[in-house]
């Protein structure tokens, strides 16, 4: 068999290095994310509203940082911005060890949001440039595995380190995790200095990249999914205390198992059959998972819920990102990735605030039933819009 043409190769050195770097970046985020509510409540005596601020302040700062980064990318080398973002995020993570007041913790969350927002904008923008467009679904599926793995194993690691060694040790481990990203990016030369000839030509001929309105619908769906994840990430440990489940962190372990299994499959299914073939069954899995979680009082129920959530979440998120990239030109990749990650952070922030208010007014079980309702709405809205689009295309070709 002849060697595959470079234009269709997926597993290049740049793709691998950027994927591993993304894993380390999001692992740093997720290891501490799940532990902040417990730390703020038990050590800093934060109330319910303050607990939601720990998540929402970071998320809104990261969103603002991405807009800033998108503007800076037109004037500054992307590799430079990436390293600056990683340095800021690493310093803020290290300083978490010194956060002895809630106000100082929020200030560090703002700083971390700036650094994380910069780095998390640059990495996916670069990786979308090295993935062949014909393999975009598969490529984003594998690349997105780094994010989903971090989302799954990071909280489990964080909760265990927090329980046995304390928050200071966890912050130190998180900072060291980011340090490993530098040699991977530097020694492998994974970060291109320029976005590519086609993108440069497009930038030269168009001072401003036109807004792609086709991104709005998948971005809205992504925000809905992220709301449910915000509830899982922010309140699962407290839900475990409420229903007396001592090893609730295992949810993230079993969640990771099905994510690893479904990512490559869903990516190839997206390329061959389109996004509907992935999103309909996957959203059903998430809906059932959250409904089951709301009634979970035993470990087997928690594990089944985790497996279903990983199956659905692991298929939906990369498919939405690939959908957004597939409908964009190379010059719009930065816009598409920025909107994808912004709606993720926005959903998590809204989820922490709204679901936190629901749990305070009732209980965590009712909160997860509300989350299940959000995913049921996700499915209904998607089917309605998808059927209308298909009907319009059929009428146009008739």
C-alpha positions in Angstrom: 0.0 0.0 0.0 1.4 3.4 -1.0 2.0 6.0 1.7 -0.9 8.2 2.4 -0.8 11.7 0.8 0.2 14.4 3.3 -3.0 16.4 2.4 -5.1 13.6 3.9 -2.9 12.5 6.8 -4.5 12.9 10.2 -1.9 11.6 12.7 0.8 14.2 12.0 3.4 15.3 14.6 1.6 18.6 14.9 -1.8 17.0 15.5 -0.5 14.6 18.2 1.4 17.4 20.0 -1.6 19.8 20.0 -3.9 17.0 21.2 -1.7 16.1 24.1 -1.2 19.7 25.0 -5.0 20.2 25.0 -5.3 17.2 27.3 -2.9 18.8 29.8 -4.6 22.2 29.6 -8.0 20.8 30.3 -6.7 18.3 32.9 -5.4 21.3 34.8 -8.8 22.9 34.6 -10.9 19.9 35.5 -8.8 18.6 38.4 -9.5 21.8 40.3 -12.9 22.6 39.0 -14.8 19.9 40.9 -12.9 20.6 44.1 -13.5 24.4 44.3 -17.1 24.1 45.7 -16.1 21.8 48.5 -13.0 23.9 49.3 -14.8 27.2 49.2 -17.7 25.9 51.3 -15.7 24.0 53.9 -12.5 26.1 54.2 -13.6 29.6 53.2 -17.2 29.3 54.5 -18.8 30.4 51.2 -22.6 30.4 50.8 -24.6 28.9 47.9 -24.5 32.1 45.8 -20.7 32.4 46.4 -20.2 28.8 45.3 -21.9 29.5 41.9 -19.6 32.6 41.5 -16.5 30.4 41.7 -17.6 28.8 38.4 -19.4 31.7 36.7 -16.7 34.3 37.3 -14.1 32.1 35.7 -16.4 31.2 32.7 -17.4 34.8 31.9 -13.7 35.9 32.2 -12.7 33.1 29.8 -15.3 34.2 27.3 -14.1 37.8 27.4 -10.5 36.6 27.1 -11.4 34.6 23.9 -12.8 37.7 22.2 -9.6 39.6 23.2 -7.5 36.7 21.8 -9.4 36.6 18.5 -8.5 40.3 18.0 -4.9 39.8 19.0 -4.4 36.9 16.6 -4.6 39.3 13.7 -1.5 41.2 15.0 0.4 38.7 17.2 1.9 35.3 16.5 -0.4 32.5 17.6 2.4 30.6 19.3 3.3 33.7 21.4 -0.2 34.1 22.5 -0.4 30.4 23.4 2.6 30.5 25.6 1.5 33.7 27.3 -1.9 32.1 28.1 -0.2 28.9 29.4 2.1 31.0 31.7 -0.7 33.0 33.1 -2.9 29.9 33.7 0.1 28.1 35.4 0.9 31.0 37.7 -2.7 31.5 38.8 -3.0 27.7 39.4 0.1 27.8 41.6 -1.2 30.9 43.5 -4.4 28.9 44.4 -2.3 27.5 47.3 -2.3 31.0 48.9 -6.0 31.6 48.5 -7.0 32.1 52.2 -10.0 34.4 51.5 -12.9 34.1 49.1 -12.2 37.5 47.6 -8.6 36.4 46.8 -9.9 33.1 45.3 -12.2 35.0 43.0 -9.4 37.3 41.9 -7.3 34.3 41.0 -10.2 32.8 39.1 -10.4 36.0 37.0 -6.7 35.7 36.2 -6.9 32.0 35.4 -9.9 32.7 33.1 -7.7 35.1 31.1 -4.9 32.6 30.7 -7.2 29.6 30.0 -9.3 31.6 27.6 -6.2 32.5 25.5 -4.7 29.0 25.4 -8.0 27.3 24.8 -8.7 29.5 21.8 -5.3 29.1 20.1 -4.9 25.3 20.5 -8.2 24.2 18.7 -7.7 26.9 16.1 -4.3 25.5 15.3 -5.4 21.9 15.3 -8.3 22.6 12.9 -5.7 23.9 10.4 -3.8 20.6 10.4 -6.9 18.3 10.1 -7.8 17.5 6.5 -11.3 18.9 5.9 -12.5 15.5 4.5 -11.6 14.0 7.9 -12.8 16.9 10.1 -15.4 14.8 12.0 -12.8 12.0 12.7 -10.0 14.5 13.5 -12.1 16.6 15.9 -13.4 13.4 17.4 -9.9 12.3 18.4 -8.8 15.8 19.3 -11.9 16.3 21.4 -11.1 13.1 23.2 -8.4 15.0 25.0 -11.0 17.5 26.4 -13.6 14.8 27.3 -11.0 12.6 29.0 -9.9 15.6 31.0 -13.5 16.3 31.9 -13.9 12.7 33.0 -10.7 11.8 34.8 -9.8 15.3 36.0 -12.6 15.7 38.6 -11.9 12.1 39.8 -8.2 12.9 40.3 -9.0 16.2 41.9 -11.5 14.9 44.4 -9.2 12.1 45.5 -6.1 14.4 45.9 -8.3 16.9 47.7 -9.6 14.2 50.1 -6.2 12.7 50.9 -3.7 15.6 50.5 -5.6 18.8 50.6 -6.3 21.7 48.2 -2.7 23.1 48.3 -1.3 19.8 47.0 -3.9 19.7 44.3 -3.0 23.2 43.1 0.6 22.3 42.9 -0.1 19.2 40.8 -2.3 21.3 38.6 0.5 23.8 38.0 3.0 21.0 37.2 0.6 19.5 34.7 0.7 22.7 32.7 4.5 22.8 32.8 4.6 19.6 30.7 2.8 21.3 27.9 5.8 23.6 27.1 8.3 20.9 26.0 5.7 19.1 24.0 4.8 22.2 22.1 8.4 23.6 21.9 10.5 20.5 21.0 8.0 19.0 18.5 7.5 22.4 16.8 3.8 21.7 16.8 2.7 25.3 16.7 2.8 26.8 13.2 4.0 30.4 13.0 1.3 31.3 10.5 -2.3 30.1 9.9 -1.5 28.9 6.4 -1.3 30.3 2.9 -5.1 30.2 2.2 -6.0 31.9 5.4 -3.4 34.6 4.9 -4.8 35.3 1.4 -8.3 35.4 2.8 -7.1 37.8 5.5 -5.3 40.0 3.0 -8.4 40.3 0.7 -10.9 40.7 3.6 -10.0 43.0 6.4 -12.8 41.5 8.4 -13.9 37.8 8.3 -17.7 37.8 7.7 -19.8 36.4 10.5 -21.1 32.8 9.8 -24.7 32.7 10.9 -24.8 28.9 10.4 -22.8 28.6 13.6 -25.6 29.9 15.8 -27.8 26.8 16.0 -25.1 24.2 16.8 -23.6 26.8 19.3 -27.0 27.1 21.0 -27.2 23.3 21.3 -23.7 23.2 22.7 -24.7 25.7 25.4 -27.7 23.5 26.4 -25.5 20.5 26.7 -22.9 22.5 28.8 -25.6 23.6 31.2 -26.2 20.0 32.2 -22.4 19.4 32.5 -22.2 22.5 34.8 -24.6 20.8 37.1 -22.7 17.5 37.1 -19.3 19.2 37.6 -20.3 21.8 40.2 -22.7 19.8 42.4 -22.1 16.0 42.0 -19.9 15.9 45.1 -22.5 17.7 47.2 -25.2 15.5 45.7 -23.2 12.5 46.9 -23.1 13.8 50.4 -26.9 14.4 50.2 -27.7 10.8 49.2 -24.8 9.3 51.2 -22.8 8.0 48.2 -19.2 7.9 49.5 -17.5 7.2 46.2 -19.4 9.6 43.9 -16.1 10.5 42.1 -16.4 7.1 40.4 -19.0 8.7 38.1 -16.2 10.4 36.3 -14.2 7.2 35.9 -17.1 5.3 34.3 -18.0 8.4 32.3 -14.5 8.3 30.8 -14.8 4.7 29.8 -17.7 5.2 27.4 -16.2 8.5 26.1 -13.1 6.6 25.1 -15.2 4.0 23.3 -17.6 6.4 21.6 -15.3 9.2 20.4 -13.7 7.4 17.4 -17.0 5.8 16.4 -19.1 9.0 16.6 -16.5 10.9 14.6 -16.5 8.4 11.7 -20.3 8.2 11.8 -20.5 12.0 11.6 -18.3 12.0 8.4 -20.3 9.2 6.8 -23.9 9.9 7.9 -24.0 13.5 9.1 -24.7 15.1 12.5 -28.3 13.9 12.9 -27.2 10.2 13.0 -25.1 11.1 16.1 -27.1 13.8 17.9 -30.5 12.0 18.2 -29.4 8.8 20.0 -26.7 10.6 21.9 -29.1 13.3 23.3 -31.4 10.4 24.4 -28.6 8.9 26.3 -27.8 12.1 28.2 -31.5 12.6 29.0 -31.9 9.1 30.4 -28.6 9.4 32.3 -29.6 12.6 34.1 -33.0 11.3 35.0 -31.4 8.1 36.4 -28.9 10.2 38.3 -31.6 12.1 40.0 -32.9 8.9 41.5 -29.5 7.3 42.2 -29.1 6.1 45.8 -26.9 3.1 45.1 -23.5 2.7 43.4 -24.9 0.6 40.5 -27.4 3.3 39.6 -24.6 5.9 39.7 -22.4 3.8 37.4 -25.1 3.2 34.8 -25.9 6.9 34.8 -22.2 7.7 34.3 -21.9 5.2 31.4 -24.9 6.7 29.6 -23.7 10.3 30.2 -20.3 9.5 28.8 -21.9 7.8 25.8 -24.0 10.8 25.0 -21.7 13.6 26.0 -18.7 12.0 24.3 -20.6 11.8 21.0 -22.5 15.1 21.0 -19.7 17.6 21.9 -17.2 16.7 19.1 -20.0 16.4 16.6 -21.2 19.9 17.3 -17.6 21.2 17.0 -17.1 19.4 13.7 -20.4 20.6 12.5 -19.4 24.2 13.2 -16.0 23.7 11.5 -17.6 21.9 8.5 -19.8 24.9 7.8 -16.9 27.3 8.1 -14.2 28.4 5.7 -10.5 28.2 6.9 -10.6 31.9 7.7 -13.6 31.3 10.0 -12.0 28.4 12.0 -11.0 30.8 14.8 -14.5 32.2 14.9 -16.1 28.7 15.0 -13.8 27.4 17.7 -14.1 30.5 19.8 -17.9 30.3 19.6 -17.8 26.6 20.5 -15.7 27.1 23.6 -17.5 30.3 24.6 -20.9 28.6 24.5 -19.4 25.7 26.5 -18.2 28.1 29.2 -21.4 30.1 29.0 -23.5 27.0 29.5 -21.4 25.8 32.4 -21.7 29.3 34.0 -25.4 29.4 33.5 -25.7 25.9 34.7 -23.9 26.7 37.9 -26.1 29.7 38.6 -29.5 28.4 37.6 -29.1 24.8 38.7 -27.5 26.1 41.9 -30.6 28.2 42.6 -32.8 25.2 41.9 -30.9 23.0 44.3 -31.0 25.7 47.0 -34.8 26.0 46.6 -35.4 22.2 46.5 -32.7 19.6 46.4 -30.0 18.2 44.1 -32.2 15.4 42.8 -34.8 17.9 41.5 -32.0 19.9 40.0 -30.8 16.8 37.9 -34.4 16.2 36.8 -34.5 19.8 35.5 -31.2 19.1 33.7 -32.8 16.0 32.1 -35.6 18.3 30.9 -33.1 20.6 29.3 -31.7 17.7 27.2 -35.2 16.5 26.3 -35.7 20.1 25.0 -32.4 19.8 23.2 -33.7 16.7 21.3 -37.1 18.2 20.4 -35.6 21.5 19.1 -33.0 19.7 17.1 -35.5 17.4 15.4 -37.9 20.2 14.6 -35.1 22.4 13.1 -33.5 19.5 11.3 -36.8 18.4 9.7 -37.5 22.0 8.5 -34.0 22.2 6.9 -34.5 18.9 5.1 -38.0 20.0 4.0 -36.6 23.3 2.6 -33.8 21.5 0.7 -36.3 19.0 -0.7 -38.5 21.9 -1.9 -35.6 23.7 -3.4 -34.5 20.7 -5.5 -38.1 19.7 -6.5 
